[in-house]
Amino acid sequence: EFAVLDVMLARLQELTVLLYAVSVLLYFIDFLYNNRKANKLAFRMLTIVWLFQTIFLFLYVLKTDRFPVLTLFEGLYFYVWVLVTLSVYVSKFLKFDFIIFFMNILGFIMMVIHTFSPFEVGSASDVLVQQLASELLFAHITIAFLAYGAFTFSFILALLYLLQYDLLKKKRWGKRLRRLGDLAGLEKTAHFSNVIGVSLLFFSLVLGLGWAHIKIPGIFWLDAKILGSFFALLIYAAIIFIKVKKQVYGKTIAYWNIGAFLIVLVNFFLFDSLSTFHFWYA
């Protein structure tokens, strides 16, 4: 039974990556040539990708008998699912056209890393995962990935802000300029996304520390992952503070958002490997 399920998961994963690549390519064509037909087809493909990803997650739950967020292999996939879900929502309701293209470039890169990563279901680390699993841990990791999704959204908006700013400065008027959205709207949405991300990451860290205190009494609190997570939280909190209290706007905030997201990526990929706290990710 599990052998058949493994084959289904593998084939579904391959088909999803292929469709995702086609969707990103169509969004790229739309970005270059303002092709609305390509945009609509890309969105349909992206919706199918989201559907297949959701089916994959459901089948994965059937196989592992738990929600798949407890290993790096699973976490990458869930992160991509969050990005695709955000993309579908933004494309349907917020009408920021080109943010979908940039967000899905990142999502596709993560999907490829996940697909060709050396981590596999059923590895020795999964046995340890099962022993450590609890509701607090599931909540901690799931909320953390939702926070990463919010920070990714803010990062893409910051990139679009700088692109729009450059186009305006060089007076390059055209369809692409109108479809990028106005500067104020991009900055406001990025700020709102940061507020959501900081709130989610704070709750995630509280839950994670509570779980660690119960399950791992001898934990080293100066662990790289713990320090990295709190540093990322403080950076994003500082961005919100200097915008609200210090009235700092524009390119400065955009650059801060980009730098903060790079810290999130370092924390996710590098500090996990250095961590004794998240040793089941190894």
Secondary structure, DSSP 8 states (H G I E B T S, - for coil): -HHHHHHHHHHHHHHHHHHHHHHHHHHHHHHHH--HHHHHHHHHHHHHHHHHHHHHHHHHHHHHSS-S-SSHHHHHHHHHHHHHHHHHHIIIII--HHHHHHHHHHHHHHHHHHHT-S--TT-HHHHHHHHH--HHHHHHHHHHHHHHHHHHHHHHHHHHHHHHHHHHHTT--SHHHHHH--HHHHHHHHHHHHHHHHHHHHHHHHHHHHHHHHH-TT--TT-HHHHHHHHHHHHHHHHHHHHHTS---THHHHHHHHHHHHHHHHHHHHHHHH-STTGGG-
